[in-house]
Amino acid sequence: MLITEISRLYNLFIMNRFRIPLILQCLVFLIPINIYVIGDWLGTGVQWALLRYQETYLGNSLILVTKDINYVLTGVISGRSGLSYMLWAAGVLLFIIAIVLVVLANIEEDTGMIRKASLVTIAGAVLMTVSVIIQYGIFFNSQSGFAIPVGIPVILIIGWWMYREGSGDNETDEELSDENRDEPGDEKVTGSQ
């Protein structure tokens, strides 16, 4: 029983065609999504999906997204920053849903789930973009500081690639239906011989 489970996990991560979408979906959690400056260089930070590292005049901090949610729910952070943090957390939740969909697609060998996961990934990236816009303005620059959302284009590309790959098998089958397939000997002869 244990060996079958280990072989299923091995197949999940190594030996099938769903490996690249799974790796890319995991990459969403590893790439830095946002580099930011607070106010007039009062602090700087790098933000990943699940955490951010921040250096300010008060010291260095490693802040998990759960701590941000707690700050908002307890009223420590409110207003524009609170809304921004909650949108960021919603984007993280969508990324978690997307990775679950990719794992299920691996287990069930269903390319349609890869396509759904890609749409959820793109929606998460859009929510994170809106979060940064709420905090720093439409041009990512305001009195609050400025931000450079370096990872969001990468996440959008990952989502687009997964969407394209998730639809590959279905489109190929439809394109090669009997009425569209060229059979040998069906060549048309034109002109005189």
NUNU-861107 format. One record per atom (N, C-alpha, C): residue in one letter; atom name; z, x, y negated. Coordinates in steps of 0.02 Angstrom, whole numbers. Atoms other than C-alpha are relative to their C-alpha. Example, Ala and Ser with C-alpha at 12.3 -4.5 7.8 and 13.67 -1.06 7.14 Angstrom:
<rs>
+------+------+--------+--------+--------+
| resn | name |      Z |      X |      Y |
+------+------+--------+--------+--------+
|    A |    N |      0 |     45 |     59 |
|    A |   CA |    390 |    615 |    225 |
|    A |    C |      0 |     45 |    -60 |
|    S |    N |     -3 |    -42 |     59 |
|    S |   CA |    357 |    684 |     53 |
|    S |    C |     37 |    -39 |    -55 |
+------+------+--------+--------+--------+
</rs>
This chain:
<rs>
+------+------+--------+--------+--------+
| resn | name |      Z |      X |      Y |
+------+------+--------+--------+--------+
|    M |    N |      0 |     41 |     60 |
|    M |   CA |      0 |      0 |      0 |
|    M |    C |      0 |     43 |    -63 |
|    L |    N |     -5 |    -44 |     58 |
|    L |   CA |     47 |    138 |   -122 |
|    L |    C |    -66 |     39 |    -10 |
|    I |    N |     63 |    -38 |      5 |
|    I |   CA |   -111 |    236 |    -82 |
|    I |    C |    -56 |    -45 |    -26 |
|    T |    N |     51 |     45 |     26 |
|    T |   CA |   -220 |     83 |   -115 |
|    T |    C |      9 |    -11 |    -75 |
|    E |    N |    -12 |      8 |     72 |
|    E |   CA |   -137 |     58 |   -284 |
|    E |    C |    -20 |     63 |    -38 |
|    I |    N |     19 |    -63 |     32 |
|    I |   CA |   -160 |    241 |   -327 |
|    I |    C |    -76 |      6 |     -3 |
|    S |    N |     74 |     -4 |      0 |
|    S |   CA |   -344 |    232 |   -277 |
|    S |    C |    -29 |    -50 |    -50 |
|    R |    N |     24 |     48 |     50 |
|    R |   CA |   -366 |     75 |   -385 |
|    R |    C |      9 |     28 |    -70 |
|    L |    N |    -10 |    -31 |     66 |
|    L |   CA |   -290 |    166 |   -534 |
|    L |    C |    -49 |     57 |    -11 |
|    Y |    N |     49 |    -54 |      6 |
|    Y |   CA |   -400 |    317 |   -498 |
|    Y |    C |    -69 |    -28 |    -17 |
|    N |    N |     64 |     33 |     14 |
|    N |   CA |   -552 |    203 |   -495 |
|    N |    C |     -2 |    -28 |    -70 |
|    L |    N |     -4 |     29 |     67 |
|    L |   CA |   -493 |    120 |   -654 |
|    L |    C |    -15 |     52 |    -54 |
|    F |    N |      7 |    -50 |     53 |
|    F |   CA |   -488 |    281 |   -753 |
|    F |    C |    -55 |     51 |     11 |
|    I |    N |     46 |    -55 |    -13 |
|    I |   CA |   -613 |    396 |   -668 |
|    I |    C |    -67 |    -23 |     27 |
|    M |    N |     59 |      7 |    -41 |
|    M |   CA |   -741 |    324 |   -550 |
|    M |    C |    -44 |    -61 |    -12 |
|    N |    N |     45 |     57 |      8 |
|    N |   CA |   -830 |    175 |   -628 |
|    N |    C |    -34 |      1 |    -68 |
|    R |    N |     41 |      1 |     61 |
|    R |   CA |   -949 |    127 |   -766 |
|    R |    C |     37 |    -26 |    -61 |
|    F |    N |    -40 |     25 |     55 |
|    F |   CA |   -811 |     53 |   -874 |
|    F |    C |     44 |     55 |    -30 |
|    R |    N |    -42 |    -55 |     22 |
|    R |   CA |   -734 |    224 |   -903 |
|    R |    C |     -8 |     14 |    -75 |
|    I |    N |     11 |    -17 |     71 |
|    I |   CA |   -813 |    256 |  -1074 |
|    I |    C |     30 |    -52 |    -46 |
|    P |    N |    -33 |     48 |     44 |
|    P |   CA |   -760 |     90 |  -1153 |
|    P |    C |     76 |      6 |      2 |
|    L |    N |    -72 |     -8 |     -5 |
|    L |   CA |   -583 |    119 |  -1089 |
|    L |    C |     23 |     61 |    -40 |
|    I |    N |    -18 |    -60 |     38 |
|    I |   CA |   -578 |    295 |  -1161 |
|    I |    C |     -8 |    -13 |    -75 |
|    L |    N |     10 |     14 |     71 |
|    L |   CA |   -649 |    235 |  -1327 |
|    L |    C |     53 |    -47 |    -27 |
|    Q |    N |    -52 |     46 |     23 |
|    Q |   CA |   -524 |     93 |  -1337 |
|    Q |    C |     67 |     36 |     -7 |
|    C |    N |    -60 |    -41 |      8 |
|    C |   CA |   -383 |    217 |  -1308 |
|    C |    C |     -4 |     45 |    -61 |
|    L |    N |     10 |    -44 |     58 |
|    L |   CA |   -457 |    329 |  -1442 |
|    L |    C |     18 |    -36 |    -65 |
|    V |    N |    -18 |     39 |     59 |
|    V |   CA |   -428 |    188 |  -1568 |
|    V |    C |     73 |     13 |    -20 |
|    F |    N |    -70 |    -12 |     15 |
|    F |   CA |   -242 |    224 |  -1553 |
|    F |    C |     15 |     73 |    -17 |
|    L |    N |    -13 |    -71 |     11 |
|    L |   CA |   -261 |    413 |  -1567 |
|    L |    C |    -29 |     28 |    -64 |
|    I |    N |     31 |    -28 |     61 |
|    I |   CA |   -373 |    438 |  -1719 |
|    I |    C |     40 |    -20 |    -62 |
|    P |    N |    -32 |     21 |     64 |
|    P |   CA |   -297 |    441 |  -1894 |
|    P |    C |    -44 |    -50 |    -35 |
|    I |    N |     40 |     54 |     29 |
|    I |   CA |   -352 |    281 |  -1976 |
|    I |    C |      0 |      3 |    -76 |
|    N |    N |     -8 |      3 |     72 |
|    N |   CA |   -290 |    304 |  -2153 |
|    N |    C |     38 |     61 |    -25 |
|    I |    N |    -35 |    -53 |     36 |
|    I |   CA |   -243 |    450 |  -2266 |
|    I |    C |     14 |    -27 |    -69 |
|    Y |    N |    -17 |     32 |     63 |
|    Y |   CA |   -150 |    396 |  -2421 |
|    Y |    C |     46 |     43 |    -43 |
|    V |    N |    -44 |    -31 |     49 |
|    V |   CA |    -61 |    454 |  -2577 |
|    V |    C |     37 |    -56 |    -35 |
|    I |    N |    -41 |     51 |     31 |
|    I |   CA |     83 |    354 |  -2650 |
|    I |    C |      8 |     17 |    -74 |
|    G |    N |     -8 |     -8 |     72 |
|    G |   CA |     82 |    330 |  -2839 |
|    G |    C |    -34 |     61 |    -27 |
|    D |    N |     26 |    -61 |     31 |
|    D |   CA |     55 |    486 |  -2943 |
|    D |    C |     24 |     61 |     40 |
|    W |    N |    -17 |    -53 |    -47 |
|    W |   CA |     74 |    604 |  -2794 |
|    W |    C |     75 |      3 |     14 |
|    L |    N |    -70 |      3 |    -19 |
|    L |   CA |    252 |    545 |  -2759 |
|    L |    C |      9 |     11 |     75 |
|    G |    N |     -1 |    -10 |    -72 |
|    G |   CA |    210 |    553 |  -2576 |
|    G |    C |    -70 |     -4 |     29 |
|    T |    N |     64 |      2 |    -36 |
|    T |   CA |     69 |    575 |  -2452 |
|    T |    C |     14 |    -19 |     72 |
|    G |    N |     -9 |     19 |    -69 |
|    G |   CA |     41 |    513 |  -2278 |
|    G |    C |    -64 |     -8 |     39 |
|    V |    N |     54 |     13 |    -47 |
|    V |   CA |    -69 |    492 |  -2127 |
|    V |    C |     22 |    -57 |     44 |
|    Q |    N |    -18 |     60 |    -37 |
|    Q |   CA |    -73 |    326 |  -2036 |
|    Q |    C |    -45 |     -9 |     60 |
|    W |    N |     35 |     18 |    -61 |
|    W |   CA |   -122 |    293 |  -1857 |
|    W |    C |     12 |    -74 |     12 |
|    A |    N |     -9 |     72 |    -12 |
|    A |   CA |   -127 |    120 |  -1779 |
|    A |    C |     74 |    -17 |     10 |
|    L |    N |    -68 |     17 |    -18 |
|    L |   CA |     51 |    125 |  -1712 |
|    L |    C |     54 |     34 |    -43 |
|    L |    N |    -50 |    -35 |     39 |
|    L |   CA |    137 |    244 |  -1832 |
|    L |    C |    -32 |     34 |    -61 |
|    R |    N |     23 |    -40 |     57 |
|    R |   CA |    126 |    340 |  -1995 |
|    R |    C |     49 |     56 |    -13 |
|    Y |    N |    -41 |    -57 |     20 |
|    Y |   CA |    188 |    509 |  -2050 |
|    Y |    C |     -6 |      5 |    -75 |
|    Q |    N |     -1 |      3 |     73 |
|    Q |   CA |    241 |    514 |  -2231 |
|    Q |    C |     45 |     55 |    -27 |
|    E |    N |    -39 |    -51 |     35 |
|    E |   CA |    301 |    655 |  -2344 |
|    E |    C |      8 |    -23 |    -72 |
|    T |    N |    -15 |     19 |     69 |
|    T |   CA |    387 |    606 |  -2506 |
|    T |    C |     51 |     48 |    -28 |
|    Y |    N |    -51 |    -42 |     31 |
|    Y |   CA |    507 |    687 |  -2629 |
|    Y |    C |     69 |    -13 |     32 |
|    L |    N |    -63 |     16 |    -35 |
|    L |   CA |    645 |    603 |  -2525 |
|    L |    C |      4 |     31 |     69 |
|    G |    N |      1 |    -31 |    -66 |
|    G |   CA |    593 |    690 |  -2364 |
|    G |    C |    -59 |    -23 |     41 |
|    N |    N |     54 |     17 |    -46 |
|    N |   CA |    477 |    673 |  -2216 |
|    N |    C |     22 |    -56 |     45 |
|    S |    N |    -17 |     58 |    -42 |
|    S |   CA |    470 |    515 |  -2111 |
|    S |    C |    -55 |    -12 |     50 |
|    L |    N |     45 |     25 |    -51 |
|    L |   CA |    390 |    455 |  -1951 |
|    L |    C |     18 |    -73 |      9 |
|    I |    N |    -16 |     71 |      3 |
|    I |   CA |    380 |    266 |  -1965 |
|    I |    C |    -45 |    -38 |     49 |
|    L |    N |     38 |     40 |    -48 |
|    L |   CA |    328 |    155 |  -1820 |
|    L |    C |    -18 |    -67 |    -31 |
|    V |    N |     22 |     64 |     26 |
|    V |   CA |    235 |     -7 |  -1852 |
|    V |    C |     54 |    -54 |     11 |
|    T |    N |    -54 |     48 |    -11 |
|    T |   CA |    383 |   -101 |  -1777 |
|    T |    C |     53 |      4 |    -55 |
|    K |    N |    -48 |     -7 |     55 |
|    K |   CA |    495 |    -30 |  -1913 |
|    K |    C |    -27 |    -33 |    -63 |
|    D |    N |     31 |     34 |     57 |
|    D |   CA |    371 |    -90 |  -2045 |
|    D |    C |      8 |    -76 |      6 |
|    I |    N |     -8 |     72 |    -11 |
|    I |   CA |    376 |   -264 |  -1968 |
|    I |    C |     72 |    -21 |    -14 |
|    N |    N |    -71 |     14 |     12 |
|    N |   CA |    566 |   -259 |  -1970 |
|    N |    C |     16 |      1 |    -75 |
|    Y |    N |    -11 |     -3 |     72 |
|    Y |   CA |    566 |   -207 |  -2154 |
|    Y |    C |    -24 |    -63 |    -34 |
|    V |    N |     28 |     60 |     31 |
|    V |   CA |    456 |   -355 |  -2198 |
|    V |    C |     41 |    -61 |     18 |
|    L |    N |    -38 |     59 |    -22 |
|    L |   CA |    553 |   -481 |  -2094 |
|    L |    C |     70 |     -3 |    -29 |
|    T |    N |    -67 |     -1 |     29 |
|    T |   CA |    721 |   -426 |  -2166 |
|    T |    C |     -2 |     -2 |    -76 |
|    G |    N |      6 |      5 |     72 |
|    G |   CA |    655 |   -429 |  -2345 |
|    G |    C |      5 |     66 |    -37 |
|    V |    N |     -3 |    -66 |     33 |
|    V |   CA |    668 |   -242 |  -2379 |
|    V |    C |    -65 |     13 |    -37 |
|    I |    N |     66 |     -6 |     31 |
|    I |   CA |    481 |   -241 |  -2415 |
|    I |    C |    -29 |    -70 |     -6 |
|    S |    N |     29 |     67 |     10 |
|    S |   CA |    397 |   -394 |  -2490 |
|    S |    C |    -61 |      7 |    -46 |
|    G |    N |     57 |      1 |     46 |
|    G |   CA |    251 |   -444 |  -2599 |
|    G |    C |    -63 |     29 |     31 |
|    R |    N |     65 |    -28 |    -21 |
|    R |   CA |     87 |   -351 |  -2589 |
|    R |    C |      8 |     49 |     58 |
|    S |    N |    -11 |    -48 |    -54 |
|    S |   CA |    157 |   -211 |  -2480 |
|    S |    C |     19 |    -36 |     65 |
|    G |    N |    -19 |     38 |    -59 |
|    G |   CA |    236 |   -336 |  -2360 |
|    G |    C |    -59 |    -33 |     33 |
|    L |    N |     61 |     31 |    -28 |
|    L |   CA |     73 |   -431 |  -2339 |
|    L |    C |    -45 |     53 |     31 |
|    S |    N |     41 |    -55 |    -26 |
|    S |   CA |    -18 |   -266 |  -2315 |
|    S |    C |     26 |     23 |     68 |
|    Y |    N |    -29 |    -23 |    -63 |
|    Y |   CA |    103 |   -211 |  -2178 |
|    Y |    C |    -11 |    -52 |     56 |
|    M |    N |      8 |     52 |    -51 |
|    M |   CA |     90 |   -379 |  -2088 |
|    M |    C |    -73 |     -4 |     23 |
|    L |    N |     71 |     -1 |    -21 |
|    L |   CA |   -101 |   -373 |  -2089 |
|    L |    C |    -14 |     60 |     44 |
|    W |    N |      8 |    -60 |    -42 |
|    W |   CA |    -92 |   -196 |  -2020 |
|    W |    C |     27 |    -14 |     70 |
|    A |    N |    -30 |     16 |    -65 |
|    A |   CA |     24 |   -257 |  -1882 |
|    A |    C |    -44 |    -49 |     40 |
|    A |    N |     46 |     47 |    -34 |
|    A |   CA |    -97 |   -400 |  -1843 |
|    A |    C |    -60 |     38 |     28 |
|    G |    N |     55 |    -41 |    -25 |
|    G |   CA |   -237 |   -272 |  -1827 |
|    G |    C |     20 |     40 |     62 |
|    V |    N |    -26 |    -36 |    -58 |
|    V |   CA |   -129 |   -170 |  -1707 |
|    V |    C |      4 |    -47 |     60 |
|    L |    N |     -4 |     49 |    -54 |
|    L |   CA |    -98 |   -327 |  -1605 |
|    L |    C |    -69 |    -14 |     29 |
|    L |    N |     69 |     10 |    -24 |
|    L |   CA |   -286 |   -356 |  -1594 |
|    L |    C |    -24 |     59 |     41 |
|    F |    N |     18 |    -59 |    -40 |
|    F |   CA |   -310 |   -176 |  -1534 |
|    F |    C |     33 |     -1 |     69 |
|    I |    N |    -35 |      4 |    -64 |
|    I |   CA |   -180 |   -204 |  -1399 |
|    I |    C |    -33 |    -53 |     45 |
|    I |    N |     36 |     51 |    -38 |
|    I |   CA |   -268 |   -365 |  -1345 |
|    I |    C |    -66 |     28 |     25 |
|    A |    N |     65 |    -29 |    -20 |
|    A |   CA |   -433 |   -270 |  -1341 |
|    A |    C |      8 |     48 |     58 |
|    I |    N |     -9 |    -48 |    -55 |
|    I |   CA |   -364 |   -133 |  -1229 |
|    I |    C |     17 |    -37 |     64 |
|    V |    N |    -15 |     41 |    -60 |
|    V |   CA |   -294 |   -266 |  -1110 |
|    V |    C |    -65 |    -30 |     27 |
|    L |    N |     64 |     28 |    -23 |
|    L |   CA |   -467 |   -347 |  -1105 |
|    L |    C |    -43 |     53 |     35 |
|    V |    N |     39 |    -54 |    -31 |
|    V |   CA |   -548 |   -179 |  -1065 |
|    V |    C |     28 |     17 |     69 |
|    V |    N |    -30 |    -13 |    -66 |
|    V |   CA |   -424 |   -147 |   -924 |
|    V |    C |    -17 |    -56 |     48 |
|    L |    N |     19 |     56 |    -43 |
|    L |   CA |   -456 |   -322 |   -855 |
|    L |    C |    -74 |      3 |     19 |
|    A |    N |     72 |     -8 |    -15 |
|    A |   CA |   -644 |   -290 |   -868 |
|    A |    C |    -10 |     52 |     54 |
|    N |    N |      4 |    -52 |    -52 |
|    N |   CA |   -617 |   -133 |   -763 |
|    N |    C |     21 |    -29 |     67 |
|    I |    N |    -26 |     26 |    -62 |
|    I |   CA |   -517 |   -226 |   -633 |
|    I |    C |    -48 |    -52 |     30 |
|    E |    N |     44 |     54 |    -23 |
|    E |   CA |   -634 |   -377 |   -622 |
|    E |    C |    -74 |     19 |     -2 |
|    E |    N |     69 |    -23 |      7 |
|    E |   CA |   -793 |   -276 |   -657 |
|    E |    C |    -42 |    -51 |    -36 |
|    D |    N |     33 |     52 |     40 |
|    D |   CA |   -845 |   -399 |   -792 |
|    D |    C |    -20 |     30 |    -67 |
|    T |    N |     24 |    -29 |     63 |
|    T |   CA |   -954 |   -332 |   -933 |
|    T |    C |      9 |    -48 |    -58 |
|    G |    N |    -11 |     48 |     54 |
|    G |   CA |   -928 |   -493 |  -1032 |
|    G |    C |     66 |     11 |    -35 |
|    M |    N |    -65 |    -14 |     31 |
|    M |   CA |   -747 |   -444 |  -1061 |
|    M |    C |     -4 |     61 |    -45 |
|    I |    N |      9 |    -57 |     45 |
|    I |   CA |   -804 |   -279 |  -1135 |
|    I |    C |    -27 |    -25 |    -67 |
|    R |    N |     28 |     28 |     61 |
|    R |   CA |   -905 |   -378 |  -1261 |
|    R |    C |     54 |    -36 |    -41 |
|    K |    N |    -55 |     34 |     35 |
|    K |   CA |   -753 |   -487 |  -1304 |
|    K |    C |     48 |     51 |    -30 |
|    A |    N |    -45 |    -52 |     25 |
|    A |   CA |   -645 |   -331 |  -1321 |
|    A |    C |    -29 |     34 |    -61 |
|    S |    N |     32 |    -32 |     57 |
|    S |   CA |   -772 |   -256 |  -1440 |
|    S |    C |      7 |    -43 |    -63 |
|    L |    N |     -7 |     45 |     58 |
|    L |   CA |   -766 |   -409 |  -1553 |
|    L |    C |     72 |      0 |    -26 |
|    V |    N |    -71 |     -3 |     19 |
|    V |   CA |   -575 |   -403 |  -1552 |
|    V |    C |     14 |     66 |    -35 |
|    T |    N |     -9 |    -66 |     32 |
|    T |   CA |   -582 |   -217 |  -1596 |
|    T |    C |    -28 |     -1 |    -71 |
|    I |    N |     30 |      4 |     67 |
|    I |   CA |   -699 |   -250 |  -1742 |
|    I |    C |     42 |    -43 |    -46 |
|    A |    N |    -44 |     43 |     40 |
|    A |   CA |   -586 |   -391 |  -1802 |
|    A |    C |     63 |     37 |    -21 |
|    G |    N |    -59 |    -41 |     17 |
|    G |   CA |   -436 |   -273 |  -1795 |
|    G |    C |    -16 |     50 |    -55 |
|    A |    N |     19 |    -48 |     52 |
|    A |   CA |   -530 |   -144 |  -1899 |
|    A |    C |    -10 |    -36 |    -67 |
|    V |    N |      9 |     38 |     62 |
|    V |   CA |   -576 |   -278 |  -2027 |
|    V |    C |     69 |    -18 |    -30 |
|    L |    N |    -67 |     16 |     25 |
|    L |   CA |   -393 |   -333 |  -2039 |
|    L |    C |     33 |     62 |    -31 |
|    M |    N |    -29 |    -61 |     28 |
|    M |   CA |   -340 |   -153 |  -2067 |
|    M |    C |    -33 |     19 |    -66 |
|    T |    N |     34 |    -13 |     64 |
|    T |   CA |   -472 |   -133 |  -2202 |
|    T |    C |     27 |    -46 |    -54 |
|    V |    N |    -29 |     47 |     48 |
|    V |   CA |   -407 |   -289 |  -2289 |
|    V |    C |     71 |     21 |    -19 |
|    S |    N |    -67 |    -24 |     13 |
|    S |   CA |   -232 |   -219 |  -2273 |
|    S |    C |      0 |     57 |    -51 |
|    V |    N |      5 |    -56 |     47 |
|    V |   CA |   -282 |    -58 |  -2362 |
|    V |    C |    -23 |    -25 |    -69 |
|    I |    N |     24 |     27 |     64 |
|    I |   CA |   -376 |   -158 |  -2496 |
|    I |    C |     56 |    -36 |    -36 |
|    I |    N |    -56 |     35 |     33 |
|    I |   CA |   -223 |   -266 |  -2529 |
|    I |    C |     49 |     51 |    -30 |
|    Q |    N |    -48 |    -49 |     24 |
|    Q |   CA |   -113 |   -112 |  -2548 |
|    Q |    C |    -28 |     43 |    -56 |
|    Y |    N |     27 |    -49 |     47 |
|    Y |   CA |   -231 |      2 |  -2646 |
|    Y |    C |    -59 |    -25 |    -42 |
|    G |    N |     55 |     27 |     40 |
|    G |   CA |   -368 |   -110 |  -2719 |
|    G |    C |    -66 |      6 |     36 |
|    I |    N |     66 |      5 |    -32 |
|    I |   CA |   -549 |   -143 |  -2679 |
|    I |    C |    -35 |     68 |      6 |
|    F |    N |     30 |    -67 |     -2 |
|    F |   CA |   -599 |     37 |  -2716 |
|    F |    C |     48 |     51 |     29 |
|    F |    N |    -51 |    -41 |    -32 |
|    F |   CA |   -447 |    105 |  -2622 |
|    F |    C |     35 |     46 |    -49 |
|    N |    N |    -31 |    -40 |     52 |
|    N |   CA |   -376 |    169 |  -2786 |
|    N |    C |     32 |    -47 |    -51 |
|    S |    N |    -35 |     41 |     49 |
|    S |   CA |   -244 |     90 |  -2899 |
|    S |    C |     61 |     38 |    -25 |
|    Q |    N |    -62 |    -32 |     23 |
|    Q |   CA |    -78 |    126 |  -2985 |
|    Q |    C |     47 |     14 |     58 |
|    S |    N |    -40 |    -12 |    -60 |
|    S |   CA |     -1 |    118 |  -2811 |
|    S |    C |    -18 |     66 |     33 |
|    G |    N |     25 |    -62 |    -31 |
|    G |   CA |   -100 |    274 |  -2765 |
|    G |    C |    -71 |    -10 |     23 |
|    F |    N |     67 |      8 |    -28 |
|    F |   CA |   -258 |    294 |  -2665 |
|    F |    C |      1 |     12 |     75 |
|    A |    N |      5 |     -6 |    -72 |
|    A |   CA |   -313 |    287 |  -2485 |
|    A |    C |    -71 |     19 |     20 |
|    I |    N |     64 |    -18 |    -29 |
|    I |   CA |   -453 |    360 |  -2383 |
|    I |    C |      1 |    -25 |     73 |
|    P |    N |     -2 |     28 |    -68 |
|    P |   CA |   -481 |    250 |  -2229 |
|    P |    C |    -50 |     34 |     46 |
|    V |    N |     47 |    -41 |    -38 |
|    V |   CA |   -563 |    386 |  -2125 |
|    V |    C |    -14 |    -27 |     70 |
|    G |    N |      9 |     22 |    -69 |
|    G |   CA |   -539 |    304 |  -1955 |
|    G |    C |    -33 |    -68 |      8 |
|    I |    N |     28 |     67 |     -6 |
|    I |   CA |   -600 |    129 |  -1994 |
|    I |    C |    -74 |      0 |     16 |
|    P |    N |     71 |     -2 |    -21 |
|    P |   CA |   -786 |    174 |  -1989 |
|    P |    C |     -8 |     21 |     74 |
|    V |    N |      3 |    -21 |    -70 |
|    V |   CA |   -755 |    261 |  -1822 |
|    V |    C |     16 |    -59 |     46 |
|    I |    N |    -19 |     57 |    -42 |
|    I |   CA |   -669 |    106 |  -1752 |
|    I |    C |    -56 |    -53 |      0 |
|    L |    N |     56 |     48 |      3 |
|    L |   CA |   -812 |     -5 |  -1812 |
|    L |    C |    -58 |     24 |     43 |
|    I |    N |     53 |    -27 |    -43 |
|    I |   CA |   -936 |    111 |  -1725 |
|    I |    C |     19 |     -8 |     74 |
|    I |    N |    -23 |     11 |    -69 |
|    I |   CA |   -831 |    104 |  -1566 |
|    I |    C |    -10 |    -73 |     20 |
|    G |    N |      9 |     71 |    -14 |
|    G |   CA |   -830 |    -86 |  -1575 |
|    G |    C |    -73 |    -19 |      9 |
|    W |    N |     72 |     14 |     -5 |
|    W |   CA |  -1018 |    -92 |  -1604 |
|    W |    C |    -28 |     27 |     65 |
|    W |    N |     26 |    -30 |    -61 |
|    W |   CA |  -1053 |     26 |  -1460 |
|    W |    C |     23 |    -40 |     61 |
|    M |    N |    -25 |     39 |    -56 |
|    M |   CA |   -942 |    -73 |  -1342 |
|    M |    C |    -35 |    -68 |      4 |
|    Y |    N |     36 |     64 |      0 |
|    Y |   CA |  -1028 |   -235 |  -1395 |
|    Y |    C |    -69 |      8 |     30 |
|    R |    N |     67 |    -14 |    -25 |
|    R |   CA |  -1197 |   -160 |  -1360 |
|    R |    C |      1 |     14 |     75 |
|    E |    N |     -5 |    -16 |    -71 |
|    E |   CA |  -1142 |    -90 |  -1192 |
|    E |    C |     22 |    -60 |     42 |
|    G |    N |    -25 |     59 |    -36 |
|    G |   CA |  -1053 |   -250 |  -1143 |
|    G |    C |    -54 |    -52 |     12 |
|    S |    N |     54 |     48 |     -9 |
|    S |   CA |  -1213 |   -348 |  -1161 |
|    S |    C |    -60 |     29 |     37 |
|    G |    N |     57 |    -34 |    -31 |
|    G |   CA |  -1326 |   -222 |  -1074 |
|    G |    C |    -24 |    -31 |     64 |
|    D |    N |     20 |     25 |    -66 |
|    D |   CA |  -1324 |   -291 |   -896 |
|    D |    C |    -29 |    -70 |     -5 |
|    N |    N |     23 |     69 |      5 |
|    N |   CA |  -1347 |   -473 |   -946 |
|    N |    C |    -70 |     -5 |    -30 |
|    E |    N |     66 |      2 |     31 |
|    E |   CA |  -1496 |   -440 |  -1059 |
|    E |    C |    -53 |     28 |     45 |
|    T |    N |     49 |    -30 |    -45 |
|    T |   CA |  -1581 |   -330 |   -931 |
|    T |    C |    -22 |    -51 |     53 |
|    D |    N |     18 |     50 |    -50 |
|    D |   CA |  -1573 |   -468 |   -801 |
|    D |    C |    -44 |    -55 |    -29 |
|    E |    N |     40 |     52 |     30 |
|    E |   CA |  -1643 |   -597 |   -921 |
|    E |    C |    -71 |     24 |    -17 |
|    E |    N |     66 |    -26 |     19 |
|    E |   CA |  -1784 |   -485 |   -980 |
|    E |    C |    -45 |      9 |     60 |
|    L |    N |     41 |    -13 |    -59 |
|    L |   CA |  -1841 |   -450 |   -803 |
|    L |    C |     -7 |    -62 |     44 |
|    S |    N |     10 |     60 |    -40 |
|    S |   CA |  -1858 |   -631 |   -749 |
|    S |    C |    -72 |     -2 |     26 |
|    D |    N |     65 |      2 |    -34 |
|    D |   CA |  -2007 |   -679 |   -641 |
|    D |    C |    -57 |    -12 |    -48 |
|    E |    N |     56 |     15 |     44 |
|    E |   CA |  -2111 |   -748 |   -784 |
|    E |    C |    -16 |     57 |    -48 |
|    N |    N |     12 |    -56 |     46 |
|    N |   CA |  -2093 |   -590 |   -890 |
|    N |    C |    -19 |     64 |     36 |
|    R |    N |     11 |    -61 |    -37 |
|    R |   CA |  -2118 |   -462 |   -752 |
|    R |    C |    -74 |     10 |     14 |
|    D |    N |     70 |    -16 |    -17 |
|    D |   CA |  -2286 |   -376 |   -733 |
|    D |    C |     -3 |     21 |     73 |
|    E |    N |      9 |    -16 |    -71 |
|    E |   CA |  -2342 |   -370 |   -552 |
|    E |    C |    -59 |     47 |      7 |
|    P |    N |     58 |    -43 |    -11 |
|    P |   CA |  -2459 |   -237 |   -484 |
|    P |    C |    -62 |    -43 |     16 |
|    G |    N |     62 |     36 |    -11 |
|    G |   CA |  -2637 |   -296 |   -485 |
|    G |    C |    -13 |    -54 |    -52 |
|    D |    N |      9 |     49 |     53 |
|    D |   CA |  -2614 |   -407 |   -638 |
|    D |    C |    -35 |     29 |    -61 |
|    E |    N |     32 |    -31 |     58 |
|    E |   CA |  -2707 |   -287 |   -752 |
|    E |    C |    -62 |    -40 |    -20 |
|    K |    N |     58 |     36 |     26 |
|    K |   CA |  -2837 |   -368 |   -862 |
|    K |    C |    -56 |     50 |    -11 |
|    V |    N |     59 |    -43 |      9 |
|    V |   CA |  -3011 |   -295 |   -864 |
|    V |    C |    -37 |    -27 |    -60 |
|    T |    N |     37 |     21 |     59 |
|    T |   CA |  -3097 |   -299 |  -1032 |
|    T |    C |    -62 |     43 |     -6 |
|    G |    N |     62 |    -37 |     11 |
|    G |   CA |  -3272 |   -247 |  -1079 |
|    G |    C |    -43 |      2 |     63 |
|    S |    N |     46 |     -4 |    -57 |
|    S |   CA |  -3419 |   -211 |   -966 |
|    S |    C |     11 |     64 |     38 |
|    Q |    N |    -11 |    -60 |    -41 |
|    Q |   CA |  -3412 |    -91 |   -822 |
|    Q |    C |    -64 |     33 |     16 |
+------+------+--------+--------+--------+
</rs>
